[in-house]
Amino acid sequence: MRRVVVTGIGFLSPLGDDILTLKEHIIQKKSGVKIIKSWQEEIEAMATIIAAPIVEQDYKDIPRKYRRSMGNVAMMSAKSMQKAIWDSGLEEHHIHDLKTGLSFGSTMGANESLMEWISLVYTQKSFKGQNSMLFLKAMSHTVSANLAAMFGIQGRNIPTCSACTSSSQAIGAGYESVKYGMSDIMFVGGAEGLHYLSEGVFEVIGATSTGYNEHPHLTPKPFDRDRDGLIIGEGAGTLVLEEYEHAKKRGAKIYAELTGYATTCDGNHLTTPSRKGMGNVMNLVLKNAHLSPKDIGYINAHATSTQKGDIEESHATHAIFGNSTPISSTKSYMGHLLGGCGVVESIISMMALNEKLLPANKNLDNVDPECADLDYIREHRDTSIEHVMSNNFAFGGINTSLIFSKI
């Protein structure tokens, strides 16, 4: 059976754009959450005025002929993919090969472009004079379409659009493409831009943190007794997945082996989390990776800091792992990156694997007594591990789990 390894990484996140900076900020327990002043000016009486933006970027290095059809979510993805290509050492002939593909996802396209399109139609009562590029920026597969055009991808192109599992399902689709011989190389990942529309969706359903607007660094608080909801963030990430022998032949550096992927659906409720569904996907990924619970040295939890979600996830995890496996949610540092969370959290998980750094749960002061008895990491641990699990759960009852292993 073909093996799948990670040979390149690129990302933009609220904590930085390279592994060294990301690691230092996690060690310092730095928060990426900030007050977003523009939200206060654009929307009256927002309950949450804080979020986790990326470091400001200059996108002028993206040629205009590609940039003109890109919104912020596609431009962030393009930057992350370029970083991953540089990091991997891939050459042009590798990128344009028919056995090289991509799989990328996001919850939405560019919200700002969608808003502009709708506003123009609503005020003008006409489609005349509309900028056709607005749709290309806002469409749900804008990321994968624009990346394929910019980088000349001629193999598989698999867009994923499943909210919080968008990029982890993209990683899984790429993994299966390489493992089962459809591709030798897959660029995989996802992204999400920051916009008040996304925050508003969670505000309407009562899922956002509202009590820390004046102290943004104190939220979100996954698994904590005093948590009051999630904080959205923005970011983008790309992994280069490659068949092991192909990578060895070209002398590529290898970050980790992707040894397991699973995705399941609760088949029950669109927004209510299910510990049964979460447990199903964790059990399945262990089976697919031919590992047992005791083999996993660290779990990067989905835990977004919502009331029910954290409780259900903790009990689903405890039913499989007991209280012996270290666990933390790195959303406590940078909020919920939605379509980008799976890939950025995978990068942090591989950092834990390679740097012997198990990230602490930031803002975990008092474990919620309703959460299960787990080994919640309170302070960073310098621990050597062999396998890490990264979990994500989305609206619609969609569940994903990934396992990365030392090689």
C-alpha positions in Angstrom: 0.0 0.0 0.0 1.3 3.5 -0.9 2.3 5.7 2.0 1.5 9.4 2.2 4.0 12.0 3.6 4.0 15.7 4.1 6.9 17.4 2.3 5.9 21.1 2.3 4.1 23.5 4.6 2.9 27.1 4.0 0.4 29.1 6.1 -0.8 32.5 7.2 -2.2 32.7 10.7 -3.1 35.2 13.5 0.1 34.0 15.3 2.4 34.4 12.3 3.4 33.0 8.9 6.3 30.7 9.7 6.9 27.8 12.1 9.5 29.6 14.2 7.2 32.6 14.9 4.2 30.3 15.5 6.2 28.2 18.0 7.5 31.3 19.9 4.0 32.8 20.1 2.6 29.5 21.4 5.3 29.2 24.0 4.6 32.8 25.1 0.9 32.0 25.2 0.3 35.0 23.0 -3.2 35.7 21.8 -4.1 36.5 18.2 -7.5 37.9 19.3 -8.0 41.7 18.9 -10.6 44.4 18.8 -11.8 44.9 15.2 -12.7 48.6 15.1 -14.2 48.5 11.6 -16.9 46.2 12.8 -18.1 48.8 15.3 -18.3 51.3 12.5 -20.1 49.1 9.9 -22.6 47.3 12.1 -24.6 48.7 15.0 -24.8 46.9 18.3 -22.6 43.9 17.5 -22.4 41.7 20.5 -18.9 40.6 19.7 -16.3 43.1 18.3 -13.2 40.9 18.7 -11.7 38.4 16.3 -8.3 37.0 15.3 -7.0 38.6 12.0 -3.8 37.5 10.2 -0.8 39.7 10.0 -1.4 42.3 7.2 -0.3 41.0 3.9 0.9 42.6 0.6 -0.7 40.7 -2.3 1.0 42.6 -5.1 3.4 39.7 -5.8 0.4 37.8 -7.1 0.2 38.7 -10.9 -2.8 40.9 -11.6 -4.2 38.6 -14.2 -4.8 36.1 -11.4 -5.4 38.6 -8.6 -8.3 40.2 -10.4 -10.5 37.1 -9.9 -9.4 36.6 -6.3 -11.0 37.8 -3.1 -9.1 37.8 0.2 -9.7 34.1 0.8 -8.2 33.1 -2.5 -5.2 35.5 -2.2 -4.4 34.2 1.3 -4.5 30.6 -0.1 -2.3 31.6 -3.0 0.3 33.0 -0.6 0.2 29.8 1.5 0.5 27.6 -1.5 3.5 29.5 -2.8 5.2 29.1 0.6 4.5 25.4 0.6 5.9 25.0 -2.9 9.1 26.8 -1.9 9.3 24.8 1.2 8.9 21.5 -0.6 11.5 22.1 -3.2 9.2 21.0 -6.0 10.1 22.0 -9.5 7.8 23.2 -12.4 7.6 19.8 -14.0 6.3 18.3 -10.7 3.6 21.0 -10.4 2.3 20.7 -13.9 2.3 16.8 -14.0 -1.1 15.1 -14.5 -0.4 13.1 -11.3 -0.3 16.4 -9.3 -3.6 17.8 -8.1 -5.1 19.9 -5.4 -7.9 19.9 -2.9 -8.9 23.1 -1.1 -11.8 24.3 0.9 -13.5 27.2 2.7 -16.8 27.8 4.3 -17.5 30.8 2.0 -15.9 32.6 -0.8 -15.1 36.3 -0.4 -17.9 37.7 1.8 -16.9 41.3 0.8 -17.5 40.5 -2.9 -20.8 38.7 -2.1 -21.9 41.8 -0.2 -20.9 44.1 -3.0 -22.7 42.0 -5.6 -25.9 41.8 -3.6 -25.8 45.5 -2.7 -25.5 46.6 -6.3 -28.3 44.4 -7.5 -30.5 45.6 -4.6 -29.9 49.3 -5.1 -29.8 49.3 -8.9 -32.5 46.7 -9.5 -30.4 45.5 -12.5 -27.5 43.3 -13.5 -26.2 45.8 -16.0 -22.7 47.0 -15.4 -22.0 44.4 -12.8 -18.4 43.3 -12.4 -18.3 39.6 -13.4 -15.2 39.1 -11.2 -17.3 39.5 -8.1 -19.0 36.1 -8.6 -15.6 34.5 -9.2 -14.4 35.9 -5.9 -17.5 34.9 -4.0 -18.3 31.4 -5.4 -17.9 28.5 -3.0 -15.0 26.9 -4.9 -13.1 30.2 -5.6 -10.0 29.0 -3.7 -9.5 25.7 -5.6 -10.4 27.3 -9.0 -8.1 30.3 -8.6 -5.2 28.2 -7.3 -5.4 25.8 -10.2 -5.3 28.6 -12.7 -2.5 30.5 -11.0 -0.2 27.5 -10.5 -1.1 25.5 -13.6 -2.6 22.4 -11.9 -3.7 19.9 -14.5 -4.5 16.9 -12.3 -7.3 16.4 -9.9 -9.1 19.5 -8.5 -11.3 18.6 -5.5 -13.0 21.6 -3.8 -14.4 21.0 -0.3 -17.0 23.2 1.4 -18.1 21.9 4.8 -17.6 24.7 7.2 -15.3 23.8 10.0 -14.2 20.5 8.3 -13.5 22.1 4.9 -9.7 22.0 5.1 -9.5 18.7 7.0 -11.7 17.0 4.4 -9.5 18.6 1.7 -6.5 17.0 3.4 -8.4 13.7 3.5 -9.3 13.9 -0.1 -5.7 14.5 -1.0 -4.5 11.7 1.2 -6.9 9.2 -0.5 -5.8 10.4 -4.0 -2.2 9.7 -3.2 -2.7 6.6 -1.2 -4.9 4.9 -3.9 -2.7 5.9 -6.8 -4.7 8.7 -8.5 -2.0 11.2 -7.7 1.7 11.3 -6.7 1.4 14.9 -5.3 -1.5 16.8 -3.9 -1.6 20.4 -2.6 -4.2 20.4 0.1 -5.6 22.9 2.6 -8.1 25.7 3.1 -8.7 29.2 4.2 -11.2 31.7 5.6 -11.3 35.4 5.4 -12.4 37.7 8.3 -15.8 39.4 7.8 -18.6 40.5 10.1 -21.0 38.3 8.2 -19.3 35.2 9.5 -19.3 36.6 13.0 -22.9 37.5 12.6 -24.0 33.9 11.8 -22.6 32.6 15.1 -23.9 35.6 17.0 -27.4 34.9 15.8 -27.3 31.4 17.1 -25.8 32.5 20.4 -22.4 30.8 19.9 -20.0 33.8 20.1 -18.1 35.0 23.1 -19.6 38.3 24.2 -18.1 38.9 27.7 -14.5 39.7 26.8 -14.8 42.6 24.3 -12.6 44.8 26.5 -10.1 41.9 27.3 -9.8 40.0 24.0 -6.7 38.0 25.1 -8.8 36.2 27.7 -11.1 34.4 25.2 -11.8 31.9 23.8 -11.6 29.5 26.8 -12.0 25.9 25.6 -13.1 23.5 28.3 -13.1 26.3 30.9 -16.0 26.7 33.4 -16.3 30.4 32.4 -16.2 30.0 28.6 -18.9 32.0 26.8 -18.5 31.1 23.2 -16.2 31.1 20.2 -14.2 33.8 18.5 -13.7 33.6 14.7 -10.3 34.1 13.1 -8.9 34.1 9.7 -6.1 32.2 8.0 -4.9 29.9 5.3 -2.7 26.9 5.0 -1.3 24.4 2.5 0.3 21.0 2.9 2.2 19.2 0.1 1.2 15.6 0.3 3.4 13.2 -1.6 3.8 9.5 -2.1 6.7 8.3 0.1 8.8 6.7 -2.6 8.3 9.6 -4.9 9.4 12.0 -2.1 12.5 9.8 -1.3 13.5 9.6 -4.9 13.8 13.4 -5.2 15.4 13.8 -1.8 12.6 15.7 -0.2 12.5 16.6 3.5 9.6 14.9 5.3 7.7 16.5 8.1 5.5 13.5 9.0 3.6 10.6 7.5 -0.2 11.0 7.3 -1.1 7.6 8.6 -4.9 8.0 9.1 -7.9 9.8 7.9 -11.6 9.3 8.6 -14.7 11.3 8.0 -18.2 10.5 9.2 -21.6 12.2 9.5 -23.9 12.2 12.5 -27.0 12.0 10.3 -29.0 13.7 13.0 -29.1 17.5 13.6 -27.5 20.4 11.7 -26.1 22.3 14.7 -26.3 20.0 17.8 -23.0 18.2 18.5 -23.1 14.5 18.9 -20.6 12.6 21.1 -21.5 9.4 19.3 -20.6 10.9 15.9 -17.3 12.3 17.3 -16.5 8.9 18.8 -17.3 7.1 15.6 -14.8 9.2 13.6 -12.0 8.8 16.2 -12.5 5.1 16.4 -12.5 4.8 12.6 -9.3 6.8 12.1 -7.5 4.7 14.7 -8.6 1.6 12.8 -7.6 3.1 9.4 -4.1 3.9 10.8 -3.8 0.5 12.5 -3.2 2.2 15.8 -4.7 1.9 19.3 -5.6 4.8 21.6 -2.5 4.3 23.7 -0.3 5.0 20.6 -1.6 8.6 20.3 0.7 11.0 22.2 -1.3 14.2 21.7 -4.8 15.2 20.6 -5.4 18.6 19.1 -9.1 19.0 19.9 -11.7 20.8 17.9 -13.1 22.5 21.1 -14.3 25.9 20.0 -15.4 27.1 23.4 -19.1 26.6 23.0 -21.1 25.3 25.9 -22.4 22.0 24.6 -19.7 21.4 22.0 -16.8 21.2 24.5 -18.7 19.0 26.8 -19.8 16.5 24.1 -16.3 16.4 22.6 -14.6 15.8 26.0 -16.9 12.9 26.8 -16.5 11.4 23.3 -12.7 11.6 23.8 -12.8 10.1 27.3 -14.8 7.1 26.1 -11.9 6.1 23.8 -8.7 7.5 25.5 -9.6 7.8 29.2 -7.6 10.4 30.9 -4.1 9.4 29.8 -3.7 11.2 26.5 -2.6 14.9 26.6 -5.2 17.2 24.9 -5.5 20.8 24.1 -7.4 23.1 21.8 -5.2 25.6 19.9 -8.2 27.7 19.1 -7.5 29.2 22.5 -4.7 31.1 20.8 -6.2 32.2 17.5 -9.9 31.6 17.6 -11.8 29.5 15.1 -10.4 29.7 11.5 -13.5 28.0 10.2 -12.5 26.6 6.7 -8.9 27.1 7.6 -8.8 25.5 11.0 -8.1 22.0 10.0 -5.0 22.7 8.0 -3.5 25.2 10.5 -4.2 22.9 13.4 -2.6 20.0 11.5 0.5 22.2 11.1 0.5 22.8 14.8 0.0 19.1 15.5 3.1 18.3 13.3 5.0 20.9 15.2 4.1 19.1 18.4 5.4 15.9 16.8 8.7 17.4 15.5 9.5 20.0 18.1 8.6 18.1 21.2 6.2 20.9 22.2 2.7 20.0 23.3 0.8 23.3 23.4 -1.1 24.3 26.5 -4.8 25.1 26.7 -4.6 28.9 26.8 -7.2 30.6 29.1 -8.0 27.3 30.8 -8.2 28.5 34.4 -10.9 26.2 35.8 -12.0 23.0 34.0 -15.7 22.8 33.6 -17.0 20.1 35.9 -19.4 19.0 33.2 -16.5 18.2 30.9 -15.0 14.8 31.1 -11.8 14.0 33.1 -9.1 14.3 30.5 -5.4 15.1 30.6 -5.9 18.8 29.8 -2.5 20.4 29.1 -2.2 23.4 31.5 1.4 24.3 30.7 3.4 23.4 27.6 5.1 20.0 27.8 8.5 19.0 26.3 7.5 15.5 25.4 8.6 13.2 22.6 5.7 11.5 20.9 5.2 9.3 17.8 1.6 10.0 16.7 -0.8 13.0 17.0 -4.5 13.2 16.3 -6.2 16.4 15.0 -10.0 16.5 15.1 -12.6 18.8 13.6 -16.4 18.8 13.7 -18.7 20.9 11.6 -22.3 22.1 11.1 -24.3 19.3 9.5 -22.8 16.8 11.8 -19.7 16.3 9.6 -16.7 14.9 11.5 -13.1 14.5 10.5 -10.0 13.0 12.2 -6.4 13.0 11.0 -3.4 11.1 12.4 0.2 12.3 11.7 3.1 10.1 12.6 6.9 10.4 12.9 8.7 8.7 10.1 
